[in-house]
Amino acid sequence: MAKARMRQAVIPEFSSEAEEAAWWDAHRSEIEAEIRQRVRQKPLLTLGSLLQGTKPSHPITLRISTQDLETARRLAARKGLGYQTYIKMLLREALEKHASEGTVARTRQTPSRSSR
């Protein structure tokens, strides 16, 4: 079955705010129907899909202390996030930081001529 093609909304130029308000009032049901159609046809964007991107994820099991878990839950709640999402964000940030530091650290490990 072929996908229904979405009709492109054409919003004209307006000479005044009153003219624009009148146009939106007159076309409200048409615009709302188009929005509903687009929402049904496109996959929903979620925080998880933004964080994950197109990279696949793999479920794992980690054992962490109860105290660390409670701290993560409390901090995640302050940010309005789930604790697992928050832990994944922290892990990603730490890995990126250490990966970039690792490049610097390798160059520092090479003894310089002055230290020989």
C-alpha positions in Angstrom: 0.0 0.0 0.0 1.4 3.4 -1.0 2.0 6.0 1.7 -0.4 9.0 1.6 1.5 12.0 0.4 1.5 14.9 2.9 0.2 18.1 1.4 2.5 21.0 2.1 1.0 23.8 4.1 1.1 27.2 2.2 1.1 30.1 4.7 0.9 33.4 2.9 2.6 36.7 3.7 0.5 39.0 5.9 0.3 42.8 5.9 -0.9 42.9 9.6 -1.3 40.8 12.7 -5.0 41.1 12.4 -4.9 39.7 8.8 -2.7 36.8 10.1 -5.0 36.1 13.0 -8.0 36.0 10.7 -6.2 33.6 8.3 -5.2 31.2 11.2 -8.8 31.3 12.5 -10.2 30.5 9.1 -7.7 27.6 8.4 -7.4 26.2 11.9 -9.1 22.8 11.3 -7.2 22.3 8.1 -3.8 23.0 9.8 -4.7 20.8 12.8 -5.7 17.9 10.5 -2.3 18.2 8.7 -0.4 18.2 11.9 -2.3 15.1 13.1 -1.5 13.4 9.7 2.2 14.2 10.0 2.4 12.9 13.6 0.8 9.6 12.5 3.2 9.2 9.6 6.5 10.1 11.3 8.1 8.1 14.1 7.9 9.9 17.4 11.0 11.6 18.7 11.8 10.6 22.3 14.6 11.5 24.7 15.8 7.9 24.4 16.1 8.0 20.6 17.9 11.4 20.8 20.4 10.0 23.3 20.8 6.8 21.4 20.9 8.3 17.9 21.2 5.6 15.2 23.7 3.5 17.2 22.5 0.2 18.4 22.4 -0.4 22.2 22.9 -3.6 24.1 21.3 -4.4 27.4 23.7 -5.2 30.2 23.6 -5.8 33.9 25.7 -3.7 36.3 26.0 -4.2 40.0 26.4 -0.9 41.8 26.1 0.0 45.4 22.7 0.8 46.8 24.0 4.2 47.9 25.2 5.1 44.4 21.9 4.0 42.9 19.9 6.1 45.3 22.1 9.1 44.6 21.6 8.6 40.8 17.8 8.3 41.3 17.8 11.5 43.4 19.9 13.5 40.9 18.0 12.2 37.9 14.7 13.2 39.5 16.0 16.8 40.0 16.7 16.9 36.3 13.4 15.3 35.4 15.0 12.2 33.9 14.8 8.5 34.6 17.7 7.2 36.6 18.8 4.8 33.8 18.9 7.6 31.3 20.8 9.7 33.7 23.4 7.0 34.4 23.8 6.5 30.6 24.4 10.2 30.1 27.0 10.3 32.9 28.7 7.2 31.5 28.8 8.7 28.0 30.2 12.0 29.3 32.9 10.3 31.3 33.9 8.0 28.4 34.2 10.9 26.0 36.2 12.9 28.6 38.6 10.0 29.3 38.9 9.1 25.6 40.0 12.7 24.8 42.3 12.7 27.8 43.7 9.3 26.8 45.0 10.8 23.6 46.7 13.6 25.5 48.0 11.1 28.2 49.7 8.9 25.5 51.6 11.9 24.2 52.7 12.8 27.7 53.9 9.3 28.4 56.6 9.6 25.7 59.7 10.8 27.5 60.9 14.2 26.2 64.6 14.8 25.5 64.9 17.1 28.5 63.7 14.4 31.0 66.2 11.8 29.8 
